[in-house]
Amino acid sequence: MSAVKAEAVLAPGVGVSKEVRFDAAGVAHEAARVGDTNPLHWDRAYAARTRFGGLIVSGAHVASLMMGTAAGFFTQYGLNVALEFSFRFERAIPADDTVRLSWIVSELREGGKGFGRVVELSGQALRSDGTLAVSATARVMLMPESS
C-alpha cells in the first residue's frame, strides 16, 4: 500500500496498542543486550533492597518496544521512517508486569519537497494497574515508495 492510500485511511485519533508481558529473564537479557548494566535489571538481591522492591524493566527495553510498535503499525501504509521519538519515564515497570503500549495519531501534514506525509503521534505505556509508566511523542514520515 502506498503513502497516498494511507492518507485516506490514517487520521487523527487512529492508533495502535498491544500488551507486552515482561518476566525477569527477559528483562535481564534485554538490558544486557543494549548495554544497560544497571543491577536494577538483573540483580534480584540488589533490586529487592531498593525502593522498587525488585527488578524493573530497562527504559531502553520499553522504548525499543514502543518504537517497534509504531514502526510495525506504519508498515501497513507503505514505506516509512522514524524522524523523532521522545520518551518520559514516569514510573518504573516491575519485571513481572504486563504493560499496554499505545500510539495515537495526533496530526498529519505534508512533509515538504514531495517527501510524503509527516505523522505526529502521542504514546504511552500503562502498567497493569493503570499507572502511566512512560509518556512519549513521535514523528514518522510516510513516503512514496519511489521518487
C-alpha positions as CSV (number, residue, x, y, z in Angstrom):
1,M,0.0,0.0,0.0
2,S,1.4,3.4,-0.9
3,A,1.6,6.5,1.3
4,V,-1.2,8.1,-0.9
5,K,-3.6,5.4,0.1
6,A,-2.6,5.8,3.8
7,E,-3.8,9.4,3.6
8,A,-7.4,8.1,3.0
9,V,-7.2,5.8,6.0
10,L,-5.0,7.5,8.5
11,A,-6.4,10.4,10.5
12,P,-6.0,12.0,13.9
13,G,-7.3,9.6,16.6
14,V,-6.3,6.5,14.7
15,G,-3.9,4.3,16.7
16,V,-2.4,1.1,17.7
17,S,-1.9,-0.7,21.0
18,K,-0.6,-4.0,22.2
19,E,0.1,-5.8,25.5
20,V,3.6,-6.9,26.5
21,R,4.2,-9.3,29.3
22,F,7.6,-8.9,31.0
23,D,9.5,-11.5,33.0
24,A,12.8,-11.4,35.0
25,A,14.8,-13.4,32.5
26,G,13.7,-11.3,29.5
27,V,14.3,-8.1,31.4
28,A,17.8,-9.1,32.3
29,H,18.5,-10.4,28.8
30,E,17.3,-7.2,27.1
31,A,19.2,-4.9,29.5
32,A,22.4,-6.8,28.8
33,R,21.8,-6.8,25.0
34,V,21.5,-3.0,24.9
35,G,24.5,-2.5,27.3
36,D,22.4,-1.3,30.3
37,T,24.4,-2.8,33.2
38,N,22.3,-1.3,35.9
39,P,21.8,-4.0,38.6
40,L,18.1,-3.0,38.9
41,H,17.5,-5.0,35.7
42,W,19.4,-8.3,36.6
43,D,20.5,-8.5,40.3
44,R,17.4,-9.7,42.3
45,A,19.0,-9.3,45.7
46,Y,20.2,-5.7,44.9
47,A,16.9,-4.7,43.4
48,A,14.9,-6.1,46.4
49,R,16.8,-3.8,48.7
50,T,15.9,-0.6,46.7
51,R,12.7,1.5,46.8
52,F,11.5,-0.6,43.8
53,G,11.4,-3.8,45.8
54,G,12.5,-5.9,42.9
55,L,13.7,-6.0,39.3
56,I,12.5,-3.3,37.0
57,V,12.4,-3.0,33.2
58,S,15.1,-1.0,31.5
59,G,14.0,2.2,29.9
60,A,15.8,1.2,26.7
61,H,13.8,-2.0,26.6
62,V,10.4,-0.2,26.9
63,A,11.5,2.5,24.4
64,S,12.5,-0.1,21.8
65,L,9.2,-1.9,22.2
66,M,7.3,1.3,21.8
67,M,9.3,2.3,18.7
68,G,8.8,-1.2,17.2
69,T,5.1,-1.0,17.9
70,A,4.9,2.3,15.9
71,A,7.1,1.0,13.1
72,G,5.1,-2.2,12.8
73,F,1.8,-0.2,12.6
74,F,3.0,2.0,9.8
75,T,4.3,-0.8,7.6
76,Q,0.7,-1.4,6.5
77,Y,0.7,2.1,5.0
78,G,3.9,1.6,3.0
79,L,7.4,3.0,3.2
80,N,8.0,4.9,6.4
81,V,10.9,6.1,8.5
82,A,11.1,7.4,12.0
83,L,12.1,11.1,12.3
84,E,12.0,11.6,16.1
85,F,11.0,9.8,19.3
86,S,10.9,11.3,22.8
87,F,10.2,9.4,26.0
88,R,9.5,10.5,29.5
89,F,9.9,7.7,32.1
90,E,7.1,8.5,34.7
91,R,7.2,5.3,36.8
92,A,9.2,2.1,37.0
93,I,7.8,-1.0,35.4
94,P,8.2,-4.2,37.6
95,A,9.9,-7.0,35.8
96,D,6.8,-9.3,36.1
97,D,4.2,-6.8,34.8
98,T,2.0,-6.7,31.7
99,V,2.1,-3.3,30.0
100,R,-0.2,-1.8,27.4
101,L,1.8,0.1,24.8
102,S,-0.1,2.5,22.6
103,W,0.3,5.2,20.0
104,I,-2.4,7.6,18.7
105,V,-2.1,9.8,15.6
106,S,-2.4,13.5,16.7
107,E,-1.6,15.3,13.4
108,L,-0.9,14.6,9.7
109,R,0.8,17.2,7.5
110,E,2.7,17.4,4.2
111,G,6.4,16.6,4.6
112,G,7.6,19.2,2.0
113,K,9.7,18.7,-1.1
114,G,7.5,15.8,-2.2
115,F,8.8,13.5,0.5
116,G,5.3,12.5,1.7
117,R,3.4,13.0,4.9
118,V,4.6,13.6,8.4
119,V,2.6,11.9,11.2
120,E,2.8,13.2,14.7
121,L,2.0,10.6,17.5
122,S,1.4,10.6,21.2
123,G,2.2,7.4,23.0
124,Q,2.1,5.8,26.4
125,A,3.0,2.6,28.3
126,L,0.5,1.8,31.1
127,R,1.2,-0.7,33.8
128,S,-1.3,-3.4,34.6
129,D,-2.6,-1.4,37.5
130,G,-3.3,1.6,35.1
131,T,-0.3,3.6,36.2
132,L,1.3,5.7,33.5
133,A,4.9,4.4,33.2
134,V,6.0,6.1,30.0
135,S,4.7,9.0,28.0
136,A,6.0,9.6,24.5
137,T,5.8,11.6,21.3
138,A,7.0,10.6,17.9
139,R,7.2,11.9,14.3
140,V,7.1,9.4,11.4
141,M,7.5,10.1,7.7
142,L,5.2,8.2,5.3
143,M,6.9,8.3,1.9
144,P,6.1,7.3,-1.7
145,E,7.8,4.0,-2.5
146,S,9.6,5.6,-5.4
147,S,10.6,9.2,-6.2
